[in-house]
Amino acid sequence: MSLKEKVVQGALCQCQFGTTPDKLKVLTQQKYFINDLGGSSKLAATHKDIGTTFEKNTFGSCKKMNNAPCSAVVTAWSGYYEKEKYSPPDGYILLEDSKATCPIGGKDCISIIKTGQIGEPSNSTIKNADEELQSHVSPVMDIKNYDKPLENKSEL
């Protein structure tokens, strides 16, 4: 699994035969969150998330059906991480290179474009940040004084 991102609710997926992406919805569990400080929106996706598990349940027009509207259905996932299992639903975690099978498109026709994870820095992360590195990454932010109130509001 070395350095592969785990997939969470909101991951952007695309079928190789469709015209538009759709976002993954986790319907199998409400307990396990990843990269979510508040524990409210980034549910961990597993290989048990099958069926109509997308927000719109469509990838636009389907080339396999002569450009008729797609009705996205996942019958199976491959490439999941078998060393990390969430119970319930007894599902293995999906990774950035996991692929889904659709009855129309066939095996592994649906890919993950973005995992859905977004960096959310906490106060402790910012306090422990390397000042010199941060000055290059985010030159407009003064990392030493990020939590101090402005003395003169007219400077804004």
Disulfide bonds with the S-S distance in Angstrom:
none
